[in-house]
Amino acid sequence: MIYSIFIINKAGGLIYNKDYSGSIARLSSNEALIFAGTFHGIHALASRISPAAGSDSAKDSGIQTIDTDKFRIHCFQTPTGIKLIAVTDLVHTRLTDVLTKVYGMYSDYALKNPFHNLEMPIRSELFDTKLQQLIQAS
């Protein structure tokens, strides 16, 4: 099960978060902002100390998953620096395909909206609806 989705812009600002499970505690707005900033910093450090740094695969370096006893955090970084993060149960081992689809929906429903500012939170009912359908199908 996918518990939450976060989208972080290239500067580390939280531009979207949504919880999909009523069974876990929700983060407050402030906690979600702290999570986004902290994850962005850790991801940047992991990219710098990665053994792949300096090679052709350096763009793929950084944090891809974090495993805990109870849940897993998946990260997909786009070529433009947007980070899409999913918090899931331990059953999901790789979510690259799902997060790639989320990025496609972000491109279609947020970036193509002439009223959307890149640094501002995503406010699109169509994006929310399509994302909900994708999460339920996963």
DSSP file with accessible surface (Angstrom, degrees, kcal/mol):
  #  RESIDUE AA STRUCTURE BP1 BP2  ACC     N-H-->O    O-->H-N    N-H-->O    O-->H-N    TCO  KAPPA ALPHA  PHI   PSI    X-CA   Y-CA   Z-CA
    1    1 A M              0   0   93      0, 0.0    88,-1.8     0, 0.0     2,-0.6   0.000 360.0 360.0 360.0 139.5    0.0    0.0    0.0
    2    2 A I  E     -A   88   0A   6    133,-0.2    86,-0.3    86,-0.2     3,-0.1  -0.825 360.0-177.8 -91.0 119.2    1.2    3.5   -0.8
    3    3 A Y  E     -     0   0A  43     84,-3.0    17,-3.7    -2,-0.6    18,-0.7   0.873  60.5  -0.9 -84.9 -42.1    0.7    5.6    2.4
    4    4 A S  E     -AB  87  19A   8     83,-1.5    83,-2.4    15,-0.3     2,-0.4  -0.992  51.4-149.8-150.8 155.0    1.8    9.1    1.1
    5    5 A I  E     -AB  86  18A   0     13,-2.2    13,-2.0    -2,-0.3     2,-0.4  -0.994  16.2-176.5-126.9 134.3    3.2   11.0   -1.9
    6    6 A F  E     -AB  85  17A   4     79,-2.8    79,-3.1    -2,-0.4     2,-0.4  -0.983   9.7-161.9-126.6 142.1    5.5   14.0   -1.6
    7    7 A I  E     -AB  84  16A   0      9,-2.7     8,-2.6    -2,-0.4     9,-1.4  -0.996  10.0-170.0-124.6 125.8    6.8   16.2   -4.4
    8    8 A I  E     -AB  83  14A   0     75,-2.8    75,-2.8    -2,-0.4     6,-0.2  -0.956  16.5-132.6-117.9 130.6    9.8   18.4   -3.7
    9    9 A N    >   -     0   0    6      4,-2.8     3,-2.0    -2,-0.4    72,-0.1  -0.185  36.8 -93.3 -75.4 175.1   11.0   21.1   -6.0
   10   10 A K  T 3  S+     0   0  138      1,-0.3    -1,-0.1    70,-0.2    72,-0.1   0.708 125.5  55.8 -66.9 -16.8   14.7   21.4   -7.0
   11   11 A A  T 3  S-     0   0   74      2,-0.1    -1,-0.3   108,-0.0    71,-0.1   0.487 122.5-102.8 -90.5  -3.7   15.3   24.0   -4.2
   12   12 A G  S <  S+     0   0   11     -3,-2.0     2,-0.3     1,-0.3    28,-0.2   0.519  74.5 141.0  96.1   6.7   14.0   21.6   -1.5
   13   13 A G        -     0   0   30      1,-0.1    -4,-2.8    24,-0.1     2,-0.6  -0.622  55.8-118.8 -85.4 140.4   10.5   23.1   -1.1
   14   14 A L  E     +B    8   0A  26     -2,-0.3    -6,-0.2    -6,-0.2     3,-0.1  -0.661  37.3 167.7 -78.0 119.4    7.5   21.0   -0.6
   15   15 A I  E     +     0   0A   3     -8,-2.6   107,-3.0    -2,-0.6     2,-0.3   0.539  65.0  14.0-110.6  -9.4    5.1   21.6   -3.5
   16   16 A Y  E     +B    7   0A  15     -9,-1.4    -9,-2.7   105,-0.2    -1,-0.3  -0.929  55.7 164.9-162.3 137.9    2.7   18.6   -2.9
   17   17 A N  E     +B    6   0A  60     -2,-0.3     2,-0.3   -11,-0.2   -11,-0.2  -0.957   6.0 173.0-152.2 143.0    1.9   16.1   -0.3
   18   18 A K  E     -B    5   0A  83    -13,-2.0   -13,-2.2    -2,-0.3     2,-0.4  -0.983  21.0-142.8-150.1 133.8   -1.1   13.8    0.1
   19   19 A D  E     -B    4   0A  21     -2,-0.3   -15,-0.3   -15,-0.2   -16,-0.1  -0.839  13.2-178.4 -97.7 139.2   -1.8   10.9    2.5
   20   20 A Y        +     0   0   31    -17,-3.7     2,-0.4    -2,-0.4   -16,-0.2   0.266  60.8  73.2-119.1   7.7   -3.7    7.9    1.2
   21   21 A S    >   -     0   0    3    -18,-0.7     3,-0.5     1,-0.1    -1,-0.1  -0.986  50.9-168.2-127.3 128.0   -4.0    5.8    4.4
   22   22 A G  T 3  S+     0   0   78     -2,-0.4    -1,-0.1     1,-0.2     4,-0.1   0.549  83.7  71.8 -84.4  -6.1   -6.3    6.5    7.3
   23   23 A S  T 3  S+     0   0  100      2,-0.1     2,-0.3   -20,-0.0    -1,-0.2   0.555  89.6  64.0 -90.4  -8.1   -4.5    4.0    9.4
   24   24 A I  S <  S-     0   0   59     -3,-0.5     2,-0.1   -21,-0.1    -3,-0.1  -0.815  93.1 -94.8-114.5 159.1   -1.3    5.9   10.0
   25   25 A A        -     0   0   96     -2,-0.3     2,-0.3     1,-0.1    -2,-0.1  -0.450  41.9-130.0 -69.1 138.1   -0.6    9.2   11.8
   26   26 A R        -     0   0  159     -2,-0.1     2,-0.3    -4,-0.1    -1,-0.1  -0.651  15.6-118.6 -89.7 147.6   -0.6   12.1    9.5
   27   27 A L        -     0   0   74     -2,-0.3    -8,-0.1     1,-0.1    -1,-0.0  -0.615  27.8-121.5 -79.6 142.5    2.2   14.7    9.4
   28   28 A S     >  -     0   0   56     -2,-0.3     4,-2.5     1,-0.1     5,-0.2  -0.299  32.9-100.8 -70.9 169.1    1.3   18.3   10.3
   29   29 A S  H  > S+     0   0  103      1,-0.2     4,-2.0     2,-0.2     5,-0.2   0.917 125.6  49.1 -59.2 -42.3    2.0   20.9    7.6
   30   30 A N  H  > S+     0   0  107      1,-0.2     4,-2.2     2,-0.2    -1,-0.2   0.909 110.5  49.7 -65.5 -42.1    5.1   22.0    9.5
   31   31 A E  H  > S+     0   0   97      2,-0.2     4,-2.7     1,-0.2    -1,-0.2   0.885 109.2  52.5 -64.9 -37.0    6.3   18.4    9.9
   32   32 A A  H  X S+     0   0    0     -4,-2.5     4,-2.4     2,-0.2    -1,-0.2   0.906 109.7  48.9 -65.3 -40.2    5.8   17.8    6.1
   33   33 A L  H  X S+     0   0   96     -4,-2.0     4,-2.4     2,-0.2    -2,-0.2   0.908 112.1  48.7 -64.9 -40.5    7.9   20.9    5.3
   34   34 A I  H  X S+     0   0   94     -4,-2.2     4,-2.7     2,-0.2     5,-0.3   0.922 110.5  51.5 -65.2 -42.4   10.6   19.7    7.7
   35   35 A F  H  X S+     0   0   48     -4,-2.7     4,-3.0     1,-0.2     5,-0.3   0.937 110.7  48.6 -58.3 -47.0   10.6   16.2    6.1
   36   36 A A  H  X S+     0   0    0     -4,-2.4     4,-2.4     1,-0.2    -2,-0.2   0.937 114.0  44.8 -62.1 -47.0   10.9   17.8    2.6
   37   37 A G  H  X S+     0   0   38     -4,-2.4     4,-2.0     2,-0.2    -1,-0.2   0.910 115.7  46.9 -65.0 -41.4   13.8   20.0    3.6
   38   38 A T  H  X S+     0   0   78     -4,-2.7     4,-2.6    -5,-0.2     5,-0.2   0.933 112.9  48.4 -66.8 -45.1   15.6   17.3    5.5
   39   39 A F  H  X S+     0   0    7     -4,-3.0     4,-2.8    -5,-0.3     5,-0.2   0.914 109.7  53.1 -62.3 -41.8   15.2   14.7    2.7
   40   40 A H  H  X S+     0   0   44     -4,-2.4     4,-2.2    -5,-0.3    -1,-0.2   0.929 111.5  46.1 -59.2 -44.8   16.4   17.2    0.1
   41   41 A G  H  X S+     0   0   31     -4,-2.0     4,-2.3     2,-0.2    -2,-0.2   0.919 113.9  46.9 -65.0 -44.0   19.6   17.8    2.2
   42   42 A I  H  X S+     0   0   84     -4,-2.6     4,-2.7     1,-0.2     5,-0.2   0.907 111.3  52.3 -65.5 -39.4   20.3   14.1    2.8
   43   43 A H  H  X S+     0   0    6     -4,-2.8     4,-2.2    -5,-0.2    -1,-0.2   0.921 109.2  49.9 -62.5 -42.1   19.7   13.3   -0.9
   44   44 A A  H  X S+     0   0   47     -4,-2.2     4,-1.7    -5,-0.2    -2,-0.2   0.918 112.2  47.3 -63.9 -42.2   22.2   16.0   -1.9
   45   45 A L  H  X S+     0   0  114     -4,-2.3     4,-2.1     1,-0.2    -2,-0.2   0.916 110.6  51.7 -65.2 -42.4   24.8   14.7    0.5
   46   46 A A  H  X S+     0   0   24     -4,-2.7     4,-0.8     1,-0.2    16,-0.4   0.879 107.8  53.1 -62.9 -36.1   24.2   11.1   -0.6
   47   47 A S  H  < S+     0   0   31     -4,-2.2     3,-0.3    14,-0.2    -1,-0.2   0.885 110.0  48.5 -65.3 -36.9   24.7   12.2   -4.3
   48   48 A R  H  < S+     0   0  210     -4,-1.7    -2,-0.2     1,-0.2    -1,-0.2   0.846 116.1  40.6 -73.1 -35.7   28.1   13.9   -3.4
   49   49 A I  H  < S+     0   0  138     -4,-2.1    -1,-0.2    -5,-0.1    -2,-0.2   0.457  86.7 122.9 -94.5   2.7   29.5   10.9   -1.5
   50   50 A S    ><  -     0   0   24     -4,-0.8     3,-1.8    -3,-0.3    11,-0.1  -0.346  66.4-134.1 -63.6 137.5   28.2    8.3   -3.9
   51   51 A P  T 3  S+     0   0  137      0, 0.0    -1,-0.1     0, 0.0     7,-0.1   0.760 106.9  62.8 -62.3 -20.5   30.9    6.1   -5.4
   52   52 A A  T >  S+     0   0   26      5,-0.1     3,-2.2     2,-0.1     6,-0.2   0.563  75.0 121.6 -81.1  -7.6   29.1    6.7   -8.8
   53   53 A A  T <  S+     0   0   50     -3,-1.8     3,-0.1     1,-0.3    -5,-0.1  -0.319  75.6  23.1 -59.4 134.0   29.9   10.4   -8.6
   54   54 A G  T 3  S+     0   0   83      1,-0.4    -1,-0.3     2,-0.0     2,-0.1   0.256 105.9  98.2  92.0 -11.6   31.9   11.6  -11.5
   55   55 A S  S X  S-     0   0   54     -3,-2.2     3,-1.6     1,-0.1    -1,-0.4  -0.458  93.1 -97.5 -98.5 177.7   30.8    8.7  -13.7
   56   56 A D  G >  S+     0   0  161      1,-0.3     3,-0.5    -2,-0.1     4,-0.1   0.748 122.9  58.1 -66.6 -22.2   28.0    8.7  -16.3
   57   57 A S  G >  S+     0   0   56      1,-0.2     3,-1.8    -5,-0.2     4,-0.3   0.342  72.7 104.7 -89.8   9.3   25.6    7.2  -13.8
   58   58 A A  G X  S+     0   0   33     -3,-1.6     3,-1.5     1,-0.3    -1,-0.2   0.825  71.5  63.2 -60.9 -29.8   26.1   10.1  -11.4
   59   59 A K  G <  S+     0   0  171     -3,-0.5    -1,-0.3     1,-0.3    -2,-0.1   0.752 103.4  49.8 -67.0 -20.1   22.7   11.5  -12.3
   60   60 A D  G <  S+     0   0   96     -3,-1.8    -1,-0.3    -8,-0.1    -2,-0.2   0.394  92.3 104.0 -94.8  -0.5   21.2    8.3  -10.9
   61   61 A S    <   +     0   0   17     -3,-1.5     2,-0.2    -4,-0.3   -14,-0.2  -0.267  48.4  64.2 -79.6 173.7   23.1    8.6   -7.6
   62   62 A G  S    S-     0   0   21    -16,-0.4     2,-0.4   -15,-0.1   -19,-0.1  -0.688  97.6 -21.9 107.5-168.4   21.6    9.7   -4.4
   63   63 A I        +     0   0   23     -2,-0.2     3,-0.1     1,-0.2   -20,-0.0  -0.641  52.1 162.1 -82.8 128.1   18.9    8.1   -2.3
   64   64 A Q  S    S+     0   0   99      1,-0.4    11,-2.9    -2,-0.4     2,-0.3   0.703  70.2   5.4-109.6 -38.9   16.5    5.8   -4.1
   65   65 A T  E     -C   74   0A  64      9,-0.2    -1,-0.4    29,-0.0     2,-0.4  -0.995  52.2-162.2-144.7 150.0   15.0    3.9   -1.1
   66   66 A I  E     -C   73   0A  62      7,-2.2     7,-2.8    -2,-0.3     2,-0.4  -0.995  18.5-155.4-128.2 123.9   15.2    4.0    2.6
   67   67 A D  E     +C   72   0A  93     -2,-0.4     2,-0.2     5,-0.2     5,-0.2  -0.832  16.3 170.8-103.5 138.4   14.0    0.9    4.5
   68   68 A T        -     0   0   49      3,-2.1    -2,-0.0    -2,-0.4     0, 0.0  -0.707  49.8 -93.9-126.4-176.3   12.7    0.8    8.0
   69   69 A D  S    S+     0   0  147     -2,-0.2    21,-0.1     1,-0.2     3,-0.1   0.821 121.2  22.8 -67.7 -32.1   11.1   -1.9   10.1
   70   70 A K  S    S+     0   0  166      1,-0.2    20,-0.3    19,-0.1     2,-0.3   0.617 126.2  13.0-114.6 -21.0    7.6   -0.8    9.2
   71   71 A F        -     0   0   74     18,-0.2    -3,-2.1    19,-0.1     2,-0.4  -0.951  57.5-131.5-152.5 171.7    7.7    1.2    5.9
   72   72 A R  E     -CD  67  88A  34     16,-2.5    16,-3.0    -2,-0.3     2,-0.5  -0.988  11.4-147.5-131.8 139.6    9.9    2.1    2.9
   73   73 A I  E     -CD  66  87A  17     -7,-2.8    -7,-2.2    -2,-0.4     2,-0.4  -0.947  15.8-165.0-108.6 124.6   10.6    5.5    1.4
   74   74 A H  E     -CD  65  86A   4     12,-3.0    12,-2.2    -2,-0.5     2,-0.4  -0.898   2.6-166.4-108.8 140.4   11.1    5.5   -2.4
   75   75 A C  E     - D   0  85A  14    -11,-2.9     2,-0.4    -2,-0.4    10,-0.2  -0.988  10.1-176.2-130.6 134.7   12.6    8.5   -4.3
   76   76 A F  E     - D   0  84A  45      8,-2.4     8,-2.9    -2,-0.4     2,-0.5  -0.991  12.1-159.2-126.3 119.2   12.6    9.2   -8.0
   77   77 A Q  E     - D   0  83A  71     -2,-0.4     6,-0.2     6,-0.2    -2,-0.0  -0.885  11.2-143.3-102.1 129.6   14.6   12.3   -9.1
   78   78 A T    >   -     0   0    5      4,-2.8     3,-1.9    -2,-0.5    22,-0.0  -0.360  29.6-103.3 -82.4 165.7   13.7   13.8  -12.4
   79   79 A P  T 3  S+     0   0  130      0, 0.0    -1,-0.1     0, 0.0    -2,-0.0   0.771 122.9  56.4 -60.6 -22.3   16.2   15.3  -14.8
   80   80 A T  T 3  S-     0   0   81      2,-0.1   -70,-0.2     1,-0.0    -3,-0.0   0.425 122.9-103.6 -90.5   1.3   15.0   18.8  -13.7
   81   81 A G  S <  S+     0   0   10     -3,-1.9     2,-0.3     1,-0.3   -73,-0.0   0.439  72.4 142.4  93.8   0.5   15.7   18.1  -10.0
   82   82 A I        -     0   0   14    -72,-0.1    -4,-2.8   -71,-0.1     2,-0.5  -0.569  39.6-148.2 -72.7 135.1   12.1   17.4   -8.9
   83   83 A K  E     -AD   8  77A   6    -75,-2.8   -75,-2.8    -2,-0.3     2,-0.5  -0.935   8.6-163.7-109.2 126.1   12.0   14.6   -6.3
   84   84 A L  E     -AD   7  76A   0     -8,-2.9    -8,-2.4    -2,-0.5     2,-0.4  -0.944  13.7-170.6-107.5 123.4    8.9   12.4   -6.1
   85   85 A I  E     -AD   6  75A   0    -79,-3.1   -79,-2.8    -2,-0.5     2,-0.4  -0.952   9.4-170.8-122.0 134.3    8.7   10.5   -2.9
   86   86 A A  E     -AD   5  74A   0    -12,-2.2   -12,-3.0    -2,-0.4     2,-0.6  -0.983  11.5-153.3-123.2 135.2    6.4    7.6   -1.9
   87   87 A V  E     +AD   4  73A  19    -83,-2.4   -84,-3.0    -2,-0.4   -83,-1.5  -0.942  33.1 163.4-104.7 121.7    6.0    6.2    1.5
   88   88 A T  E     -AD   2  72A   0    -16,-3.0   -16,-2.5    -2,-0.6   -86,-0.2  -0.782  40.6 -92.2-131.5 174.2    4.9    2.6    1.3
   89   89 A D    >   -     0   0   31    -88,-1.8     3,-0.6    -2,-0.2   -18,-0.2  -0.208  52.4 -96.4 -75.2 179.1    4.5   -0.7    3.1
   90   90 A L  T 3  S+     0   0   74    -20,-0.3   -19,-0.1     1,-0.2    -1,-0.1   0.609 113.8  76.6 -78.6  -9.1    7.4   -3.2    2.9
   91   91 A V  T 3  S+     0   0  118    -90,-0.1     2,-0.5     2,-0.0    -1,-0.2   0.894  78.8  77.9 -68.3 -38.9    5.7   -5.2    0.1
   92   92 A H    <   +     0   0   37     -3,-0.6     3,-0.1     1,-0.2    -4,-0.1  -0.600  53.9 171.9 -75.1 118.1    6.5   -2.6   -2.5
   93   93 A T        +     0   0   99     -2,-0.5     2,-0.4     1,-0.3    -1,-0.2   0.818  67.7  17.7 -96.6 -38.4   10.2   -3.1   -3.5
   94   94 A R        +     0   0  159      1,-0.1    -1,-0.3   -20,-0.1     4,-0.1  -0.989  50.8 172.7-137.7 131.1   10.5   -0.7   -6.5
   95   95 A L     >  +     0   0    8     -2,-0.4     4,-3.0    -3,-0.1     5,-0.3   0.121  43.7 117.7-120.3  20.5    8.2    2.1   -7.4
   96   96 A T  H  > S+     0   0   45      1,-0.2     4,-2.3     2,-0.2     5,-0.2   0.901  78.9  49.6 -57.0 -42.1   10.1    3.7  -10.2
   97   97 A D  H  > S+     0   0  126      2,-0.2     4,-1.9     1,-0.2    -1,-0.2   0.924 113.4  45.3 -64.0 -44.3    7.4    3.0  -12.7
   98   98 A V  H  > S+     0   0   20      2,-0.2     4,-2.2     1,-0.2    -2,-0.2   0.938 114.4  47.7 -65.8 -44.9    4.7    4.4  -10.5
   99   99 A L  H  X S+     0   0    2     -4,-3.0     4,-2.2     1,-0.2    -1,-0.2   0.843 108.5  55.4 -68.4 -29.9    6.7    7.5   -9.7
  100  100 A T  H  X S+     0   0   63     -4,-2.3     4,-2.1    -5,-0.3    -1,-0.2   0.906 108.4  48.7 -65.2 -39.7    7.5    8.0  -13.4
  101  101 A K  H  X S+     0   0  125     -4,-1.9     4,-2.3     2,-0.2    -2,-0.2   0.888 108.5  53.3 -66.3 -38.4    3.8    8.0  -14.0
  102  102 A V  H  X S+     0   0    0     -4,-2.2     4,-2.7     2,-0.2    -2,-0.2   0.923 108.3  50.7 -61.1 -41.8    3.3   10.5  -11.2
  103  103 A Y  H  X S+     0   0   48     -4,-2.2     4,-2.6     2,-0.2    -2,-0.2   0.908 108.4  52.1 -63.4 -40.0    5.9   12.7  -12.9
  104  104 A G  H  X S+     0   0   29     -4,-2.1     4,-2.5     2,-0.2    -1,-0.2   0.913 111.1  47.0 -61.3 -40.9    4.0   12.4  -16.2
  105  105 A M  H  X S+     0   0   26     -4,-2.3     4,-3.2     2,-0.2     5,-0.5   0.893 109.9  53.3 -68.6 -38.0    0.8   13.5  -14.5
  106  106 A Y  H  X>S+     0   0    3     -4,-2.7     5,-2.2     1,-0.2     4,-2.0   0.928 111.5  46.7 -60.2 -43.4    2.7   16.4  -12.8
  107  107 A S  I  <>S+     0   0   29     -4,-2.6     5,-0.9     3,-0.2    -2,-0.2   0.917 118.0  41.8 -63.9 -43.5    3.9   17.5  -16.2
  108  108 A D  I  <5S+     0   0   78     -4,-2.5    -2,-0.2    -5,-0.2    -1,-0.2   0.900 126.5  27.6 -72.8 -42.3    0.4   17.1  -17.8
  109  109 A Y  I  <5S+     0   0   62     -4,-3.2    18,-0.2    -5,-0.2    -3,-0.2   0.663 132.7  24.5-103.0 -16.9   -1.8   18.6  -15.1
  110  110 A A  I ><5S+     0   0    2     -4,-2.0     3,-1.3    -5,-0.5     6,-0.3   0.792 121.8  43.8-110.7 -53.7    0.5   21.1  -13.3
  111  111 A L  I 3 <S+     0   0   66     -5,-2.2    -3,-0.2     1,-0.3    -4,-0.1   0.817 113.7  51.8 -66.5 -31.1    3.3   22.2  -15.6
  112  112 A K  T 3 <S+     0   0  148     -5,-0.9    -1,-0.3    -6,-0.3    -4,-0.1   0.508  85.6 101.3 -83.6  -3.5    1.0   22.7  -18.6
  113  113 A N    X   -     0   0   54     -3,-1.3     3,-1.8     1,-0.1    -4,-0.0  -0.725  67.9-149.7 -80.1 118.3   -1.4   24.8  -16.5
  114  114 A P  T 3  S+     0   0  114      0, 0.0    -1,-0.1     0, 0.0    -3,-0.0   0.709  95.0  54.4 -65.1 -15.4   -0.6   28.5  -17.5
  115  115 A F  T 3  S+     0   0  187     -5,-0.1     2,-0.4     2,-0.1    -4,-0.1   0.471  84.9 103.5 -96.0  -2.2   -1.6   29.6  -14.0
  116  116 A H    <   -     0   0   37     -3,-1.8     2,-0.5    -6,-0.3     6,-0.1  -0.677  58.9-152.3 -85.9 130.3    0.8   27.3  -12.1
  117  117 A N    >   -     0   0   95     -2,-0.4     3,-1.9     4,-0.2    -2,-0.1  -0.873  17.0-132.3 -98.7 131.9    4.0   28.8  -10.7
  118  118 A L  T 3  S+     0   0   98     -2,-0.5    -1,-0.1     1,-0.3     4,-0.1   0.791 104.2  46.1 -56.4 -33.1    6.9   26.3  -10.4
  119  119 A E  T 3  S+     0   0   95   -110,-0.1    -1,-0.3     2,-0.1  -110,-0.1   0.485  99.4  86.1 -91.6  -1.4    7.8   27.2   -6.9
  120  120 A M  S <  S-     0   0  102     -3,-1.9     3,-0.1     1,-0.1  -105,-0.1  -0.634  90.1 -87.9 -99.3 156.6    4.2   27.2   -5.6
  121  121 A P        -     0   0   45      0, 0.0     2,-0.5     0, 0.0    -4,-0.2  -0.222  48.0-102.4 -59.4 150.5    2.2   24.2   -4.2
  122  122 A I        +     0   0    3   -107,-3.0     2,-0.4    -6,-0.1   -12,-0.1  -0.653  39.4 179.0 -78.4 123.4    0.3   22.2   -6.8
  123  123 A R        +     0   0  199     -2,-0.5     2,-0.4    -3,-0.1    -1,-0.1  -0.794  28.0 130.1-126.5  84.1   -3.4   23.1   -6.6
  124  124 A S     >  -     0   0   20     -2,-0.4     4,-2.3     1,-0.1     5,-0.1  -0.933  41.4-163.1-142.4 116.1   -5.2   21.0   -9.3
  125  125 A E  H  > S+     0   0  166     -2,-0.4     4,-2.6     2,-0.2     5,-0.2   0.869  97.1  54.5 -64.2 -36.5   -8.3   18.9   -8.7
  126  126 A L  H  > S+     0   0   87      2,-0.2     4,-2.7     1,-0.2     5,-0.3   0.923 108.3  48.6 -64.8 -41.5   -7.6   17.0  -11.9
  127  127 A F  H  > S+     0   0    0      1,-0.2     4,-2.6   -18,-0.2     5,-0.2   0.937 112.1  49.4 -61.9 -45.7   -4.1   16.1  -10.7
  128  128 A D  H  X S+     0   0   51     -4,-2.3     4,-2.4     1,-0.2    -2,-0.2   0.918 112.8  47.3 -58.5 -45.2   -5.5   15.0   -7.3
  129  129 A T  H  X S+     0   0   71     -4,-2.6     4,-2.2     2,-0.2    -2,-0.2   0.936 114.2  45.3 -64.4 -48.3   -8.1   12.8   -9.0
  130  130 A K  H  X S+     0   0   72     -4,-2.7     4,-2.2     2,-0.2    -1,-0.2   0.893 113.6  50.4 -65.4 -37.6   -5.7   11.2  -11.5
  131  131 A L  H  X S+     0   0    0     -4,-2.6     4,-2.8    -5,-0.3     5,-0.2   0.922 108.4  52.4 -66.4 -41.3   -3.2   10.6   -8.7
  132  132 A Q  H  X S+     0   0   67     -4,-2.4     4,-2.4    -5,-0.2    -2,-0.2   0.918 109.8  49.5 -59.3 -43.0   -5.8    9.0   -6.5
  133  133 A Q  H  X S+     0   0  101     -4,-2.2     4,-1.7     2,-0.2    -1,-0.2   0.907 111.5  48.7 -63.5 -42.1   -6.7    6.6   -9.4
  134  134 A L  H  X S+     0   0   25     -4,-2.2     4,-1.1     2,-0.2    -2,-0.2   0.925 111.6  49.0 -63.9 -43.2   -3.1    5.7   -9.9
  135  135 A I  H  < S+     0   0   15     -4,-2.8     3,-0.5     1,-0.2  -133,-0.2   0.915 110.7  50.2 -65.0 -41.9   -2.5    5.0   -6.2
  136  136 A Q  H  < S+     0   0  137     -4,-2.4    -1,-0.2     1,-0.2    -2,-0.2   0.854 110.8  50.1 -65.7 -32.5   -5.6    2.8   -5.9
  137  137 A A  H  <        0   0   89     -4,-1.7    -1,-0.2    -5,-0.2    -2,-0.2   0.698 360.0 360.0 -78.3 -18.6   -4.5    0.8   -9.0
  138  138 A S     <        0   0   59     -4,-1.1  -136,-0.2    -3,-0.5    -3,-0.0  -0.492 360.0 360.0 -84.5 360.0   -1.0    0.3   -7.5
